[in-house]
């Protein structure tokens, strides 16, 4: 699987690496990237050899500076965009990935860039990271899940602070608020993500995937139903 215009894909042993690859535009998310990511994730989803996925951004300056603002101005109408989304819902696909997803974040992580990272299960960032959700200031709502995914990570107060003010967060602030799991020097970012990915990949894949599912799905259930889900998923593991 290769030859994508906006995304690099590699697999080292059991770890899949997906790199956003438009460094000249700070890896801004455009229609081509949506299509490339859709194809790559659809393939990884059913690849038993890919036990963990690491997402990162090419170039020195950014994981992703948000939606491609140049393209946005020439984009099809909102009605067309909704129709496309109905058949190629990348965000739903992200959310349905059975494998653990790790985001390795550096530089600017803005708008859709944060939203991509919020679909990941673990976020590791380098000390130069800058987070921000400028959408409300641009006159739109974040439409790739942030109004729903962010509060599930940060809680109400931190999410509303970020969403409504659009202020930028440093890595230290993001760590203190719980937006990232770990903050590391820039030259240790990929090494740290890879190490974590390899460790998770060394565990029994069904146990890992069921644990992820229990936590992710359980978050949205009342406790009694969450406990039932947990026991159902635990009993599926064959030893
Ligand atoms: N889209 C397209 N190109 C971009 C983007 C982007 N989001 N961000 C940066 N680039 C391009 C620049 O145009 C520039 O290209 P060129 O060299 O050809 O001029 C190149 O990347 C390098 O960028 P800068 O020279 O601007 O780099 P700086 O270090 O000076 O600044 C910043 C970095 C602060 C990240 C700055 O580039 C910036 O503010 N970018 C825009 C960030 C942003 O607002 N993103 C949108 C977030 S909102 C979102 O994702 C949801 C949808 C938004 C729809 C909006 C409708 C109005």
Boltz pocket constraint, residues with backbone or C-beta under 6 A from the ligand:
constraints:
  - pocket:
      binder: B
      contacts: [[A, 23], [A, 24], [A, 25], [A, 26], [A, 28], [A, 61], [A, 65], [A, 66], [A, 67], [A, 68], [A, 69], [A, 70], [A, 71], [A, 72], [A, 108], [A, 110], [A, 111], [A, 112], [A, 113], [A, 134], [A, 135], [A, 138], [A, 140], [A, 141], [A, 142], [A, 143]]
      max_distance: 6.0
